[in-house]
Amino acid sequence: MAPYIPQNYLPNLKKYKYQAIDKSLVSRYVLAEYWNQLVKVFPLTMAANMVTLLGSVHVLIAMALNQIYAPNLVETCPRWVYFAYSLCVWIYGSFDAVDGKQARRTGTASPLGELFDHGCDSLVVSLVMVLFASTCQLGETWWTVALVFFALANFYMSTMEEYHTHVLFLGYFSGPVEGILAFSLSTLATGFLGPQIWAISIYDLVPAIPASFVAHLPELTLAKMIVVGIGLGLIPTVLTSFSNIAKACRQQGKSVVGAYADAIPFTASICSVTVWLRASPQILHEHLVVFLMFVGFAFSYIVGRVIVAHVTGAPFPKLNRMHIPIFLGTANAAAPWFGLTKLFDGQNELLLIWLCLAYTAIQYAHFALEVIDTICTYLNINCLTIKKKSD
């Protein structure tokens, strides 16, 4: 098996310098001082990656509560569960915001920090969206799928943009800041008012619309309107990313078309799993959470390879072994469309999804551990602890 980081790219780790542009007004005028004070809570003996890990664990705690109280994403949870969602994701976002500050405080900033941070983010982004879908009681539906896929698309485009421009760009509204704030406030409100607030028709909120006109409009609740809003908001975000990529490629004398083609690995996987769900409605409506967990691990691996390539100066990764279960599962699900018989049908298809989840989880774990070990060995650092000078 070829190494995830070839030997000839390792020297680029020592040349790498993290660059970011954050245009968020909330970051600058509302949360900056909070973050500056929060980072002081962590001792100087604590590694920044440990801060990242501890924050991410809180999302797993929230997800565990979700699977206990609302496994089908439609159940009404005890109020304290929504408060727990809000607190857990807020802690995750707060720790994610200060891990870089902790690295600078301790003098341990390194490419591994960005890899570890983005790696954890890529794993939890789909879980946070599932939690929000559950809070809004969207259920195991295409609305939840859209919510998750919109978030994954935004994350992938941001990572792809950073690879080509060498700068992480956060706009006036971004997931790590305003997205986390909106989630925490929404789940907090749900704890006080109940999840039924998300079932309110948006037409009831705009009484000026004639009832005769509303009768011809599709049903649109507050929850669904938020999904539509996120989808519409994604359009200018993606266009801006492509524009920034094109500008950077021209400055570097690289092919713009070639850079745009780097969207293929993500597009291929998302289109494929969409076909899978379309061909297997029982998976969509009965086993969506486990399916999205499988997709989440596959996505984390795909985007993780991009981040590794970014910090090592390696070529952009194309289709890889994580696409294998996605393509094979889709081929199995779509087989009846072509007059063929499914190899895995009914409960056997559910077994296939669990096998895909196990495969992607194990493959991602191997990737993460191997990359961490390679970088730590080359840079003579530790991942979750701060190496003493004498070491």
C-alpha positions in Angstrom: 0.0 0.0 0.0 1.4 3.4 -1.0 2.0 5.8 1.9 -0.4 8.6 2.4 2.5 11.1 2.4 5.3 10.1 0.0 8.8 10.7 1.3 9.5 13.4 -1.3 6.7 15.6 0.0 7.6 15.4 3.7 10.1 18.4 3.6 7.2 20.6 2.6 5.8 20.2 6.1 8.5 22.4 7.5 7.8 25.1 4.9 4.1 25.1 5.5 2.5 28.3 7.0 -1.1 28.5 7.9 -3.0 31.5 6.5 -6.6 32.5 7.1 -8.9 35.4 6.4 -12.0 35.8 8.6 -14.4 38.5 7.6 -17.0 37.6 10.2 -18.3 40.6 12.2 -19.5 38.3 14.9 -16.0 36.9 15.3 -14.5 40.4 15.5 -16.9 42.3 17.6 -18.9 39.7 19.6 -16.9 36.6 20.2 -13.2 37.7 20.0 -12.9 38.7 23.7 -14.8 35.6 24.8 -12.3 33.4 22.9 -9.4 35.4 24.3 -10.5 34.7 27.8 -11.6 31.1 27.2 -8.2 30.0 26.0 -6.7 31.1 29.3 -8.7 28.3 31.0 -6.5 25.7 29.4 -3.1 25.1 31.1 0.0 25.7 29.0 0.8 22.0 29.4 -2.2 21.0 27.4 -1.7 20.3 23.7 -3.9 22.2 21.2 -5.0 19.0 19.6 -6.3 17.8 22.9 -8.5 20.9 23.0 -9.7 20.0 19.6 -10.4 16.4 20.5 -12.3 17.4 23.7 -14.5 19.8 21.8 -15.3 17.1 19.2 -16.2 14.6 21.9 -19.1 16.8 23.0 -20.7 16.4 19.6 -20.5 12.6 20.0 -22.2 13.0 23.4 -25.0 15.0 21.8 -25.3 12.4 19.1 -25.6 9.6 21.6 -28.4 11.5 23.4 -30.1 11.9 20.0 -30.0 8.2 19.3 -31.5 7.4 22.7 -34.3 9.9 22.6 -34.9 10.6 18.9 -33.5 7.8 16.8 -35.9 8.5 13.9 -35.4 12.3 14.0 -39.0 13.0 14.6 -39.5 12.2 18.3 -40.0 15.0 20.9 -37.2 14.9 23.4 -37.2 16.0 27.1 -36.4 19.7 27.2 -33.0 19.1 28.8 -31.9 17.1 25.8 -32.3 20.2 23.5 -30.4 22.3 26.1 -27.7 19.6 26.0 -27.5 19.8 22.2 -27.1 23.5 22.5 -24.4 23.3 25.2 -22.4 20.5 23.6 -22.2 22.1 20.1 -21.4 25.4 21.6 -18.5 23.9 23.6 -17.4 22.2 20.4 -17.4 25.4 18.5 -15.7 27.3 21.3 -12.9 24.8 21.6 -12.6 24.7 17.8 -12.1 28.5 17.8 -9.4 28.5 20.4 -7.3 25.5 19.6 -5.2 27.6 17.3 -4.7 30.2 20.0 -3.7 27.4 22.4 -1.1 26.2 19.8 0.4 29.7 19.6 0.4 30.1 23.4 2.3 26.9 23.8 4.6 27.4 20.8 3.4 24.2 19.2 1.7 25.3 16.0 2.3 22.8 13.2 0.7 21.5 10.0 -0.5 18.6 12.2 -2.7 21.0 14.1 -4.5 22.1 10.9 -4.9 18.5 9.8 -6.2 17.4 13.2 -8.6 20.4 13.5 -10.1 20.0 10.0 -10.2 16.2 10.3 -12.3 16.4 13.5 -14.5 19.1 11.8 -15.1 16.9 8.8 -16.2 14.1 11.0 -18.7 16.1 13.1 -20.2 18.4 10.4 -22.7 15.8 9.3 -23.5 14.9 12.9 -24.3 18.5 13.8 -26.7 18.7 10.8 -28.4 15.5 11.9 -28.9 17.0 15.3 -30.4 20.0 13.8 -32.7 17.9 11.6 -33.8 16.0 14.7 -34.4 19.3 16.6 -36.7 20.5 13.8 -38.2 17.0 13.5 -37.5 16.8 9.8 -37.3 13.0 10.1 -35.7 10.5 7.8 -36.5 12.5 4.7 -34.9 14.2 1.7 -35.0 17.4 3.8 -32.5 15.9 6.2 -30.4 14.6 3.4 -30.3 18.0 1.8 -29.3 19.7 5.0 -26.4 17.3 5.5 -25.3 17.4 1.8 -25.4 21.3 1.8 -23.1 21.3 4.8 -20.7 18.8 3.2 -20.6 20.7 0.0 -19.7 23.9 1.8 -17.0 22.2 3.7 -15.5 20.5 0.6 -15.5 23.7 -1.4 -13.8 25.6 1.4 -11.1 22.9 1.6 -10.7 22.8 -2.2 -10.4 26.6 -2.2 -7.8 26.6 0.5 -5.7 24.0 -1.4 -5.5 26.2 -4.5 -5.3 29.7 -2.9 -3.3 28.6 0.2 -5.6 30.6 2.3 -8.6 29.5 4.5 -11.3 32.0 3.7 -14.2 32.5 6.1 -16.9 35.0 4.9 -19.3 37.2 6.7 -21.4 34.1 7.5 -19.5 30.8 8.1 -20.3 27.5 9.6 -17.6 27.5 12.3 -18.9 30.9 13.7 -22.4 32.0 12.7 -23.5 28.4 12.0 -22.5 27.2 15.5 -24.1 30.3 17.0 -27.3 29.8 15.1 -27.5 26.1 16.0 -26.9 26.8 19.7 -29.6 29.5 19.8 -32.1 27.4 17.8 -31.7 24.4 20.0 -31.9 26.6 23.1 -35.1 28.1 21.8 -36.5 24.6 21.1 -35.8 23.7 24.7 -37.9 26.6 25.9 -40.7 26.6 23.3 -40.8 23.0 22.1 -40.0 21.5 18.7 -43.5 22.4 17.4 -42.2 25.9 16.6 -40.4 24.4 13.6 -43.7 23.1 12.2 -45.2 26.5 11.9 -46.1 27.4 8.3 -44.1 30.4 7.0 -47.3 31.6 5.3 -48.8 32.0 8.7 -45.9 34.3 9.6 -46.7 36.5 6.6 -50.5 37.2 6.9 -50.4 39.6 4.0 -50.3 36.7 1.5 -53.8 36.0 0.3 -55.1 32.5 1.3 -56.2 31.8 -2.3 -52.6 32.3 -3.4 -51.2 30.2 -0.5 -53.4 27.3 -1.6 -51.3 27.0 -4.8 -48.0 27.1 -3.0 -46.1 24.0 -1.7 -46.2 23.3 2.0 -43.3 25.1 3.6 -42.7 25.0 7.4 -40.2 27.1 9.2 -37.8 24.1 9.4 -38.0 23.5 5.7 -37.6 27.2 4.9 -34.3 27.1 6.8 -33.1 24.2 4.7 -34.1 26.1 1.5 -32.3 29.2 2.9 -29.1 27.2 3.5 -29.3 25.8 0.0 -29.8 29.2 -1.6 -27.0 30.7 0.6 -24.7 27.9 -0.6 -24.9 29.2 -4.2 -23.0 32.4 -3.8 -20.5 30.7 -1.5 -19.7 28.1 -4.1 -19.5 30.7 -6.9 -17.1 32.8 -4.7 -14.9 29.8 -4.1 -14.7 29.0 -7.8 -13.9 32.7 -8.5 -11.1 32.7 -5.9 -9.7 29.5 -7.2 -9.7 30.8 -10.8 -7.9 34.0 -9.7 -5.3 32.0 -7.8 -4.7 29.6 -10.7 -4.2 32.5 -13.1 -1.7 34.1 -10.7 0.2 30.8 -10.4 0.0 30.0 -14.1 -2.1 26.8 -13.5 -5.1 25.5 -15.4 -8.4 26.8 -14.2 -10.3 24.0 -15.8 -8.0 21.5 -14.1 -8.6 23.1 -10.8 -12.4 23.1 -11.3 -12.1 19.4 -12.1 -11.0 18.8 -8.5 -14.7 19.1 -7.5 -15.3 15.7 -9.2 -14.3 13.4 -6.2 -17.0 15.1 -4.1 -19.6 15.5 -6.8 -19.2 11.9 -7.8 -19.8 10.6 -4.3 -22.7 12.9 -3.5 -24.5 12.2 -6.8 -23.9 8.5 -6.3 -25.3 8.3 -2.8 -28.3 10.4 -3.9 -29.0 7.8 -6.6 -28.6 5.1 -3.9 -31.2 6.7 -1.7 -33.5 7.3 -4.6 -33.3 3.7 -5.7 -33.8 2.4 -2.1 -36.5 4.5 -0.4 -36.6 2.1 2.6 -33.0 3.1 3.4 -34.0 6.7 3.2 -37.1 6.4 5.4 -35.9 3.7 7.9 -32.1 3.7 8.2 -31.0 7.2 7.2 -28.9 7.9 10.2 -26.6 4.9 9.8 -26.4 5.6 6.1 -25.3 9.2 6.8 -22.7 8.0 9.3 -21.2 5.9 6.5 -21.3 8.8 4.1 -19.7 11.0 6.8 -16.7 8.7 7.2 -16.3 8.5 3.5 -16.5 12.3 3.2 -14.0 12.8 6.0 -11.5 10.5 4.2 -12.0 12.3 0.9 -11.5 15.7 2.4 -8.7 14.5 4.7 -6.7 13.5 1.6 -7.1 17.0 0.3 -5.9 18.6 3.5 -2.9 16.3 3.6 -2.1 17.3 0.0 -2.5 21.0 0.9 0.0 21.0 3.8 2.5 18.8 1.9 2.3 20.4 -1.5 1.2 17.1 -3.1 -1.0 16.9 -6.2 -4.8 17.1 -5.6 -6.2 13.6 -4.8 -8.7 12.2 -7.2 -11.0 9.2 -6.8 -9.8 6.9 -4.1 -10.7 3.7 -2.3 -13.5 5.4 -0.3 -15.5 5.7 -3.5 -15.5 1.9 -3.9 -18.3 1.1 -1.4 -20.2 4.2 -2.6 -20.2 3.1 -6.2 -20.8 -0.6 -5.5 -23.7 0.2 -3.2 -25.2 2.5 -5.7 -24.8 -0.1 -8.5 -26.6 -2.6 -6.3 -29.4 -0.3 -5.5 -29.9 0.9 -9.1 -29.7 -2.6 -10.6 -33.5 -3.1 -11.0 -33.6 0.1 -13.1 -31.6 -1.9 -15.7 -33.6 -5.1 -15.4 -31.0 -6.7 -13.1 -31.4 -8.3 -9.7 -30.1 -6.7 -6.5 -27.4 -8.7 -4.8 -28.3 -7.1 -1.5 -32.0 -6.4 -1.0 -34.2 -5.7 2.0 -32.4 -6.6 5.3 -29.4 -7.6 3.3 -29.1 -4.1 1.9 -29.1 -2.8 5.5 -26.3 -5.3 6.2 -24.4 -3.9 3.2 -24.7 -0.4 4.7 -23.3 -1.6 8.0 -20.5 -3.2 6.2 -19.8 0.0 4.3 -19.9 1.9 7.6 -17.4 -0.5 9.1 -15.1 -0.3 6.0 -15.1 3.5 5.9 -14.6 3.8 9.6 -11.7 1.4 9.7 -10.2 2.9 6.5 -10.5 6.4 8.0 -9.0 5.3 11.3 -6.0 3.8 9.4 -5.6 7.0 7.4 -5.7 9.2 10.4 -3.4 7.2 12.6 -0.9 6.6 9.7 -0.8 10.3 8.8 -0.4 11.4 12.4 2.4 8.9 13.0 4.2 10.0 9.9 4.0 13.7 10.7 4.9 13.3 14.4 7.9 11.2 13.5 9.1 13.6 10.8 8.6 16.8 12.9 9.6 15.1 16.2 6.4 16.2 17.9 3.6 14.5 19.8 -0.1 14.7 18.8 -2.0 14.9 22.0 0.7 16.0 24.4 3.5 18.6 24.3 6.9 17.1 23.8 9.4 18.3 26.4 12.5 20.0 25.0 14.7 17.3 26.5 12.8 14.7 24.4 
